[in-house]
Amino acid sequence: MPRLAVIPPEQMNAEQRKVYEESIALGTPNGTSGGPYTAYIRNPEYMRLHRGISLYLRNCALPGRLRQMLVLRTIKHWGAKYPWVVQVRASIKEGLERSIIDAIEKGQSPALTAAQDVAAFKFCEELLETKQVSDATYRRAVETLGEPAVVDIIAVIGLFTTTSLTANAFEIAPPKE
């Protein structure tokens, strides 16, 4: 059972309502009043900053399909149910193959062939599992993707670590299919 109730817009304080309405204006469904945003709305400035990073990452140096592969690998690492369901849907829309999604869900390394996919996934996996990245993995990622993309990989991992931990700590249930 979720530890936090959704705050209806009519019960939000002025700052919460402002961030909520900004989110609606930016095209976020329901003003981001569900999922981890159930927690974030309690700290409107944090919600605004989180939303900004999220919007940035949708248009960052990483192709959407590749970004979503890293998002799912990060969420799987933390075992977060709500973001998994939501981000699987987003991953399919970005063109991520079902076989890759299924492998990640099973805790397996997907069969990747594209150099960018291999370098990014290895970087993500190594950072999550060992809390560092070897020189060889780092070099391969920079040579294959470039430094801006490597920074974005770390940003994706960080954002979805926060999202996952928020969902886990507040026991946010996944949306119904």
N, C-alpha and C positions, 0 to 999 in steps of 0.2 A: 504494500500500500504506500503510495507516495507520501513523503514526509511534509511536503508543502502543497497547499492548495493554490490553484490558479486564482490570481486576483482579478476579478471582473473589472473592466475599464471604469465603470462608475464608482468603484471603491478605491481606485488608485489615487495617490496624492498627485499634486500638480506636476512634479518632476517625472514621476512614473508615467503619467498620462502623456506628457510631452514626448518621451522616448517611444512610448507605444505608438503614438500618432505619427512620429517620424518614421517608424518601421513600416507602418501601413503605407505611407507616402512613397517609401522606397520599394514597395511591391512585396513586402514580406507578408505571407498569409497570416491573417488574424493578428497582425502587429507583433508577432512572435510572443504570444501569450501562453504557449504550451511548451512541453519538453524542458530542456535546460533553461530556457528563457523564463520559466516559472520561478527559478531561483534568481536569475540575473536581473529581473525587473525590480527586485528588492534593493538593488544597488544600481540606480539608473545610469550613473556615469560609467560603471563597468559594462553595463549592457550596451551602451553606445559604443564604447571602445571595442568590445567583442564583435559587435555587428560590423564595425568598420573593418576589422581584420578579416572577417568572413567575406565581406564584399570584395576586399582587395584580392583575396585568394581565388575568387571565382574568375579573376582576369589576370592572374599572375603569369610568370614565365613558364609554368607547367601547363601542358595541354590538359583539358578537362578530364579525359579518360585516364591519363596517367595520375593526375591529382587524386581522382577518386579511388584508384587502386591503393594509393598510400593512405588515404583516409580510412578505407576499410581495414587495412593492415594495422593501423594504429588503434582503431576501435576494437578490433579482435584482441589485440594485446591486453586491453583493459577489461574485456568481457562486458561491455556496456550494451544493454539490450535496446534501449530507445534509439540511440544514434545509429545502431546497426540497421534497424528496420528502415529508418528514414534515409540513410545514406546508401543502402542497397538500391532503393528506388532512384535516387539521384545518379548513382553509378550506371544503372541501366540506361537512363536518359542520356548520359554522356558517352554511351557506346562501349562501356566495359563489358567484356565477354562474360557470359554466365559461367563458363568453365573456370575463369580466374576468380570470380566471386565465390564459387563453390569451394575451390581449393583453399582460399583464405578462410572461409567459414569453418572448414575442417582442420584448420591449423597447419595446412601444408603449404609449401612453396609452389606457386603456380608455374606451369610450363610456359616460360616467357622466351621469346626469340628476338624481339627488337632490342637493340643495344640500349636505348633510353629506358625501356621498361626494366631490363635486367639491372642496370646501374642504379636506378632510382629505388627499386624494390630492395636490392641488397643493402643500400645505404640506410633505408628506413628500418629494415629488419635488424641490421647490425646495431644501429643506434638504440632501438627499443630493447633488444635482448642483452646487449653488453654495456649499454649506457655510454658508449664511445664508438668511434669509427676508426678503423685501421687506416694507415697511410695509403695502402693499395686501393681500398674501397673509396676513400676520399678522392684520390687522383682519378680513378675511373669515372666517378660521378662528375667531377669538374671537366675532365676531357670530353665526356660524352654530352653533358647537359649545359655546362657553363656555370660560373660562380653565382649569377643571379638565381638560376634555377635551384642550385644547392641551398641557397638561403631560403628559398620558397619551400623546399622539401622540409627543412627544419621548422619553418613556420606552420606548415600543415600538420606536422607531428605534434607540435606544441599546442595548436588550437584544438585539435581533436583529442589530445590528452586531457585538456581542460574540460572539454565537452563531455568526454567519457567519465571522468572522475566526478563531475557535477551530477550526471545521470545516476551514477552508482551511489554516491553519498546521499542523494535525496530520494533514492529508490523510485526514480521516474520510470513508470511502466511504458513499454513500447506502444505506439498507436495501433489501433486495430487495423488489420489488413484491408 
